[in-house]
C-alpha cells in the first residue's frame, strides 16, 4: 500500500473549524446509540452516530455546492506521485487565496480526481477556478520536469501543454442525500478503482479528515476483517465522467 504523504489534508480548506473537538467532546458524552444533531459554529451540521453509516447534515445552498470530475490528459497516471501531489496542493492553495472555496470532499487517483466544493454565495465561477488550478498545476509540474513528457506531437503543435483533459464534469448538488451520496462516492473511489482495499487505506482523500470529525467510522466499507459489498451509487456513477 502506498504510504501517505499526508499531502492532501494540507490542501483541504477547513470547512468547520472546531468541529473535531466538539465532536470528540460529544463522543465522550453520548452513548453509541444516541443521535444528536449538533449545530456548529460554522455553517455545517452533522448527525453523529458512532460506528454507523456516515451521515452529513448540511444545508445545501441552491447552486453553491458542486461535484466535479477532472481527468489527466490521455489518462496519464501522474497525479499521485509525491511531486505531482505537491504541485497540486500548491495550485489549489494559490487559487484558494485568489478565489476562495470550500473543499468538502476530495479524492485523488492516479489519472483523475473528484471533488465536492461549496462556493461563496452568489459565486458560481467554478470553471474559472478549475482553469486556474489546472494551469497552475501544469506550470508547476513542468517546472520540475514532469509536465510535457507524455504529450502528443499534435497537442504540442496546437500549443496544448496541459497535463489535463480540457473537459471536466460538474454536477450541482441538489439535496442533503445527493451530497451524502457524492461524498460516499468520493471516499469509496479508491476501492472502486482497486488502488486500495479500503477507504481508510488510501491517503489521498478527505476520508481521514471526516473520520477525525466523527462523520465516518474509520472502518467504513473496510474489508480488512471480512469482504464488503460495493455500495450502489445509482446515478452518481453515470454523471461522474467515468
Ligand atoms: Zn480496512
Boltz pocket constraint, residues with backbone or C-beta under 6 A from the ligand:
constraints:
  - pocket:
      binder: B
      contacts: [[A, 197], [A, 198], [A, 199], [A, 200], [A, 201], [A, 221], [A, 222], [A, 223], [A, 224], [A, 225]]
      max_distance: 6.0
